[in-house]
Amino acid sequence: MMTHERYVYWFDEEATTDVERVGGKNASLAKMILNLTEAGIRVPGGFATSARAYWNHLEDNELRADIENLLEAYRKREKKLADVGRAIRRKIRRAPLPEGVASEIAEAYEKLCQEAEAEDASVAVRSSATAEDLPEASFAGQQDTYLNVTGAEDVQDACRRCFASLFTNRAIAYRERHEFEHMQIALSVGVQLMVRSDKAGSGVMFTVDTESGFPDVVVINAAWGLGENVVQGSVTPDEYVVHKPLLDRDDRVPIIGRSLGTKEKKMVFSGNGEEATKNVDTPKKQRQTYVLADEEVLTLARWACAIEDHYGHAMDIEWAKDGENHELYIVQARPETVHSQRRQDPLRTYRLKEEGKRLVEGVAIGDQIASGTARIIDDPSEADDFEDGEILVTAMTDPDWVPIMKLAGGVVTDYGGRTAHAAIVSRELGIPAVIGSEDATTTLQDGQTVTLSCAEGERGTVYEGELEYERESVDLGELPEVETQIMLNLGSPAGAFRWWRLPARGIGLARMEFIIGNMIRTHPMALLHLDDLEDRDAQREIRDLVRGYEDPADYFVETLSRGIARIAASQYPHPVVVRMSDFKTNEYADLLGGAAFEPEEANPMLGFRGASRYYSDRYREGFALECRAIWRARSEIGLENIVVMIPFCRTVEEAARVLEVMADHGLERGRDGLEVYIMCEIPANVVLAREFSKQFDGFSIGSNDLTQLALGIDRDSSELAELFDERNPAVQELIRQVIRAAHDAGRRVGICGQAPSDHPEFAVFLVEEGIDSISINPDSTVRVLQEVARVEERLGRSRAGGDHARGSEAVTARGEPHAGHSVAGREGSGGGR
């Protein structure tokens, strides 16, 4: 006798891995339970209704023809989308479940209660479409989820509501746009035991940087309470960034980014029997506390990598922490559908060509720039006159906003983070967005012309007026490979991931000053002597910055170390040369609290700067904090590809004193593979290059200072600007001499000054002289690379090797590790560089 196909399948059954039977989301859960439980990944148990249950619900209630007729009326524009969606959902919700479907759901729920040892177990009821969560399509957020559902009848009702949610307005519009046939897609319902994250926290994580597509990180968002607020973008969550290649090192903590979210509210169980959940204000103490401890962050990141490895592509994962048993769980996993589809696209870069008045800032989504008219809208029903290309400004979005977002040139919201609905949809649509601005709806004016820029790093900005910008598109597959090591000059950690696809092999100049000046903002000596600071305004502002740190100095060390680590991770395992601080005294004095610790100098450019500060009693304590940050980035976080560079080192004796101070703070040259370079920017560095070679592992030519000191020209003088030229024969002769001297001593020599970026012909001179590396601004990479390839071809060189003497290679070929360093990465991680 034939039996009907079952209506319910358990997640630990092989049959439940069939997408056609239980939809993408439920099939993914089943695969994780079956294949990853042994790896220690916890997934709440439960069951899924089959696609057959959905079809039987339509057929037994004779709904198919009615649904098809309503959809046809929408296509012919005889009925509005909202009216059609509402009518279909009402029909599906009001129709009774077929008897067989209802009884199997009730029996499965009863069994789940027995396993949970609960009379009426609390469950999450989630929709899972049979075309959902495929690598090439994202239906995320289009169907409904119901949390804290208890009792068999309520579970059955929630299942029926999930069936109806296959025809939300946004889902109908999405399928129409992507030409999915409505009546060929079924809906399965997943029923899982609830994780009591209402008593702890939850969130979302991606196995790729959500803005740049950089594949070597896991980005984790977290908020207190149930995860819907993070998914919907109604709160600004904590964010953690973890470097994947070091996750298998138990002696390292590769968290390269950590930011505290405001977490304004949290979703908890309501307990009133009518609404299963409710939002409450987050207590102040929780708002000021991170949701996850470091070990929990690393556990989630390792789980994310295991899930990614199992599926073979980048993933978008929801997690939750149970506040009763304090365990972490994975509750959903789906393919990441934006960057996984763009990996082979040309690299497009945007750059503002003029400055403007900053109006609001927030998290930058994408890396584009857009100008248009700001339209402030509180509800999607108010958007009838919204026009193509306008900038949508609202508090937050949910899937009902998608039809409007499809028209927008950009999006600005008051609330949310990188995993908010507005962020996810903006990425999919390829439009820039500034998320979590806090006050855009009150600061911006409806009808105001604005420019939205996400091309300046991690923070997006809305500027007043229409600013001029340029866009460049480069097919990276057509770029040549060269022997000369092409590296990048970077200062901003926020923008580091943006350039990962460029064919660079390391960073030749990472400027510590950017992190200190823009992120820390405080003079290190002021942090060390905060109680003694006489400037009370500065003291008060510094105390606000260091809130949450027992020792103000820890604020400096943590912020600097994570900033450096993020830059170093972007090019790992290639070398990343970090210059120790090189502010002039007037620049140091401009930092919070700095005036009290800096002398007034007539000529700061030639004054108390660079190496001379590091062993001076006036700054020795501040330099110790810099050393602690470097040590932490290398030895605790694990970025051993960091190379230290000493700027403005005037004498060989001074070099010895600096190296001695560094060693006192754990940075001993040669220990754990630490290399120390000198920035060659003083004529004395050239004249005594052989002596400096005994103290340092390499030279990095700073062409700006070398030019001004060789020619006796103040590089900031407008009167002498036409005389300031790195291509002057005297400057070129100095460069020629140091290259030869360095190679004779077996030392590497590169250049990190502005000249190659500004003058491609200068790069020709450098290659002809046999320089090992050229470090340039990212937006000059393509032009310089092509110039270098032409001269190498003319000189008869290839990537296999040159005909001139070289020092020990830090990178022997693309993708190979820094000399002397082990690479504890996962196979394939970071490919494409």
Salt bridges, closest charged atoms under 4 A:
GLU5 OE2 - ARG21 NE 3.62
GLU13 OE2 - ARG6 NH2 2.73
ASP18 OD2 - ARG21 NH1 3.85
GLU59 OE1 - ARG52 NH2 2.88
ASP66 OD2 - LYS91 NZ 3.65
GLU72 OE1 - ARG75 NH1 3.26
ASP83 OD1 - ARG86 NH1 3.08
GLU104 OE2 - HIS4 NE2 3.73
GLU132 OE2 - LYS25 NZ 3.66
ASP133 OD1 - ARG334 NE 3.41
ASP144 OD1 - ARG170 NH2 3.68
ASP157 OD1 - ARG160 NH2 2.93
ASP157 OD2 - ARG161 NE 3.05
GLU176 OE2 - ARG75 NE 3.16
GLU176 OE2 - HIS182 NE2 2.74
ASP198 OD2 - ARG196 NH2 2.82
GLU211 OE2 - ARG418 NH1 3.59
GLU211 OE2 - ARG427 NH2 2.59
ASP238 OD1 - LYS263 NZ 2.70
GLU239 OE1 - ARG418 NE 3.11
ASP251 OD1 - ARG249 NE 3.08
ASP251 OD2 - ARG252 NH1 3.07
ASP294 OD1 - ARG258 NH1 3.91
GLU295 OE2 - ARG302 NH1 3.87
GLU296 OE2 - LYS321 NZ 2.61
GLU308 OE1 - LYS244 NZ 2.89
GLU308 OE1 - ARG826 NH2 3.06
ASP309 OD1 - ARG826 NH1 2.52
ASP316 OD2 - ARG334 NH1 3.28
GLU318 OE2 - ARG334 NH2 3.14
GLU324 OE2 - ARG196 NH1 3.69
GLU324 OE2 - LYS199 NZ 2.90
GLU327 OE1 - ARG42 NH2 2.85
GLU361 OE2 - ARG358 NH1 2.84
GLU390 OE2 - ARG375 NE 3.01
ASP400 OD1 - ARG170 NH1 2.99
ASP446 OD2 - ARG375 NH1 3.50
GLU458 OE2 - ARG418 NH2 3.48
GLU458 OE2 - ARG566 NH2 3.63
GLU468 OE2 - LYS353 NZ 3.54
GLU470 OE2 - ARG351 NH2 2.72
GLU481 OE1 - ARG799 NH1 3.70
GLU481 OE2 - ARG814 NH1 3.23
GLU483 OE2 - ARG806 NH2 3.68
GLU513 OE1 - ARG579 NH2 2.61
ASP531 OD1 - ARG543 NH2 2.95
ASP537 OD1 - ARG540 NH2 2.51
GLU541 OE2 - ARG521 NH2 2.74
ASP544 OD1 - ARG547 NH2 2.95
ASP554 OD1 - ARG628 NH2 3.13
GLU558 OE2 - ARG258 NH2 3.05
GLU558 OE2 - ARG562 NE 3.23
ASP582 OD2 - ARG609 NH2 2.77
GLU598 OE2 - HIS523 NE2 2.67
GLU598 OE2 - ARG613 NH2 2.69
ASP617 OD1 - ARG620 NE 3.84
GLU621 OE1 - HIS529 NE2 3.00
GLU636 OE2 - ARG632 NE 3.42
GLU640 OE2 - ARG252 NH2 3.03
GLU675 OE1 - HIS818 NE2 3.73
GLU691 OE2 - LYS694 NZ 3.38
ASP697 OD2 - ARG669 NE 3.11
ASP705 OD2 - ARG609 NH2 2.94
ASP705 OD1 - ARG715 NH1 2.91
ASP725 OD1 - ARG727 NE 2.99
GLU726 OE1 - HIS759 NE2 3.95
GLU733 OE1 - ARG736 NH1 2.63
ASP744 OD2 - ARG690 NH2 3.15
GLU761 OE2 - ARG727 NH1 2.44
GLU768 OE2 - ARG794 NH2 2.73
GLU769 OE2 - ARG736 NE 3.20
ASP772 OD2 - HIS743 NE2 2.78
ASP772 OD1 - ARG806 NH1 3.29
GLU787 OE1 - ARG790 NH2 3.06
ASP803 OD1 - HIS804 ND1 3.82
GLU809 OE1 - ARG748 NH1 3.04
